[in-house]
Amino acid sequence: MRQEAQDALNAINPARGPSLNTVIDRLGGIEEWASRRLTAELANTRDAAARWCSAVLLANFVNAKDGGARSALISAVERETCRENLRAYAAVLAGITPLAMG
């Protein structure tokens, strides 16, 4: 799954590839992910790119009906200052991947 995410992201925005790898490594590997770990990364105030990557990964790898993830995204919307991240959160909440947005 990690390679699929990397390939999809590179096809859309090659500059985000290193950020995605960093977030994947920080979270302990894609096979071990849990919704709570990705949603926790949404609160990382030091790294806007990590928050964006977490939203992408939530959209692609976590059940969209996960109430905890949905709540975390709504909370993230309330605190987010980066427009690109706000668009990504809105996409995930709408049930689409931010990668599909132009």
C-alpha positions as CSV (number, residue, x, y, z in Angstrom):
1,M,0.0,0.0,0.0
2,R,2.8,2.4,0.7
3,Q,4.1,2.2,-2.9
4,E,0.5,2.7,-4.2
5,A,0.2,5.9,-2.1
6,Q,3.6,7.1,-3.2
7,D,2.9,6.4,-6.9
8,A,-0.5,8.2,-6.7
9,L,0.9,11.2,-5.0
10,N,3.9,11.5,-7.3
11,A,1.5,11.4,-10.3
12,I,-0.4,14.4,-8.9
13,N,2.3,16.3,-7.0
14,P,5.9,15.0,-7.0
15,A,7.0,17.6,-4.5
16,R,4.8,15.9,-1.8
17,G,6.6,12.6,-2.1
18,P,9.2,13.2,0.6
19,S,6.6,14.6,3.0
20,L,4.4,11.4,2.5
21,N,7.4,9.2,3.2
22,T,8.2,11.2,6.4
23,V,4.7,10.8,7.7
24,I,4.5,7.1,6.8
25,D,7.8,6.5,8.7
26,R,6.7,8.6,11.6
27,L,3.5,6.6,12.0
28,G,5.3,3.3,12.0
29,G,4.6,1.8,8.6
30,I,1.4,1.6,6.6
31,E,0.5,-2.0,7.6
32,E,0.4,-1.0,11.3
33,W,-1.7,2.2,10.9
34,A,-4.7,2.8,13.0
35,S,-7.1,5.6,12.5
36,R,-6.2,7.1,15.8
37,R,-2.5,7.6,14.8
38,L,-3.4,9.4,11.5
39,T,-5.9,11.6,13.3
40,A,-3.3,12.4,15.9
41,E,-1.0,13.7,13.2
42,L,-3.8,16.1,12.1
43,A,-3.0,18.0,15.3
44,N,0.7,18.3,14.5
45,T,1.0,22.1,14.7
46,R,4.7,22.0,13.5
47,D,4.2,20.4,10.1
48,A,1.4,21.5,7.7
49,A,2.7,19.0,5.1
50,A,2.2,16.2,7.6
51,R,-1.3,17.3,8.3
52,W,-2.0,17.3,4.5
53,C,-0.5,13.9,4.1
54,S,-2.5,12.5,7.0
55,A,-5.7,13.7,5.4
56,V,-4.7,12.0,2.1
57,L,-3.9,8.8,3.9
58,L,-7.2,8.9,5.9
59,A,-9.0,9.3,2.6
60,N,-7.3,6.4,1.0
61,F,-6.7,3.9,3.7
62,V,-9.1,4.4,6.6
63,N,-12.8,3.6,6.6
64,A,-14.5,6.9,5.7
65,K,-17.3,6.1,8.2
66,D,-14.8,6.0,11.1
67,G,-16.4,8.4,13.6
68,G,-13.1,9.2,15.3
69,A,-11.4,10.2,12.1
70,R,-14.4,12.3,11.1
71,S,-14.4,14.1,14.4
72,A,-10.7,14.7,14.2
73,L,-11.1,16.1,10.7
74,I,-13.9,18.5,11.8
75,S,-11.7,19.6,14.7
76,A,-8.8,20.1,12.3
77,V,-10.9,22.3,10.1
78,E,-11.6,24.6,13.1
79,R,-7.8,25.1,13.8
80,E,-6.3,24.9,10.3
81,T,-4.6,28.0,8.8
82,C,-3.4,26.5,5.6
83,R,-5.9,26.7,2.7
84,E,-4.5,23.6,0.9
85,N,-5.1,21.6,4.1
86,L,-8.6,23.0,4.5
87,R,-9.4,21.8,0.9
88,A,-8.0,18.4,1.7
89,Y,-10.0,18.0,4.9
90,A,-13.2,19.1,3.0
91,A,-12.5,16.5,0.3
92,V,-12.1,13.7,2.9
93,L,-15.2,14.8,4.7
94,A,-17.0,14.7,1.4
95,G,-15.8,11.2,0.7
96,I,-13.2,11.9,-2.0
97,T,-9.5,11.8,-2.0
98,P,-7.6,15.1,-2.0
99,L,-5.4,13.6,-4.8
100,A,-8.4,13.8,-7.1
101,M,-8.5,17.6,-6.7
102,G,-6.7,19.8,-9.3
